[in-house]
Amino acid sequence: MAAESNGSDNIVLSIHDLLQQEIDDTQRELREIGLMLEQSQLEVKKLSERNATITMHLQQVESQIDELPVSEVKIAYEAALDAQQRLVGMRGQLEKLQSDQNHLDRYLGMLKRVKLSLDGEGNVGKRGGKVLGGGNYANAEMLIQAQETERQRLSRQMHDGPAQALSNFILQTEIAMRLFEVDQEKARAELTNLKGAASSTFQQVRDFIFDLRPMMLDDLGLAPTIKRYCNAFREKNSMDVVVSVTGNERRLEPYLEVMIFRSMQELLHNTVTQSQATQVKVQLDMGLQDIRLVVEDNGRGFDYEKVLLESKGLGIKVIRDRTEMLGGEFDIDSAIGQGSRISVIVPAVNLVE
């Protein structure tokens, strides 16, 4: 028995140390990103000033385009295009760094809450003299795994979408530059196509940023963000999405707003990837005592117990465990071929201004 106890203590300390190491690594990454953000912000400022100067020069060239040699006009356009490309690229890098910073901030907050939860129970090996139950460690591992899974998904989407598009932009720009001296109409058409592709890619990047951390959530709160997200989800997936918000609309504590929004986001995502629904109802009731989120769809339904045993049920497991950690209730009413109705109820914690 003593050997078994020592083994359990060693496992507890090992997991606790790994959690602390992850916190330390994340804090280090945040410091590095903070430094890169400062440098990028300065670079964007410089490039903006340079771009404004070059744009003024280009306007002067255009006003005298009939009097100037083609080579001088070409140089002016190339300089303007180069300046714009550099500025757009740097702004994209700045937005990515800000997005990474926000993501790591949330990840660090989650790690600290998990660690505090473990420490608060006094179950941290030799320091507390107790051994933490395997279920709690499984929950902590699941939360961290869910974060990493989301990172991987977004990384793949960025690689397959905007990253590939940016590579094509470079090629299209080179083609347009070569066409400029040969056929200006074709060059103009190529630049028009490039502009359309850039606009589409910019929208994709904005969608990714919104998925990572909608700024509305910080600025306006939970209710407006859920309405906005449901409207965007309806347009993007051509799905009948009905959203209703009842009760006293107000600001909640940031961690609670994030938790409810992420739950809604995951459940909506499941209606497309898992349930194959055509109609979805999202209800948010902001009661005085409880906040209730209900997502109901007309999809193919599922066996709850079976889903929990499969990897694709990770999102639902995380929602359930986060809800229970906040002292709330998680309920699923679903059957094969009969759609599903998922409820998340958590105690209301209002933001103290």
Protein Blocks (a to p, Z undefined) as FASTA:
>chain_A
ZZmmmmmmmmmmmmmmmmmmmmmmmmmmmmmmmmmmmmmmmmmmmmmmmmmmmmmmmmmm
mmmmmmpcfklmmmmmmmmmmmmmmmmmmmmmmmmmmmmmmmmmmmmmmmmmmmmmmmmn
opghjlnopacdfklmmmmmmmmmmmmmmmmmmmmmmmmmmmmmmmmmmmmmmmmmmmmm
mmmmlmmmmmmmmmmmmmmmmmmmmmmmmmmopfklmmnomklmmmmmmmmmmmmnopac
ddddedjdddddfklmmmmmmmmmmmmmmmmmmnopabdcddddddfkbccdddddfbeb
pafklmmmpmklmmmmmmmmmmmmnopacdddddehiapadddddddddddZZ
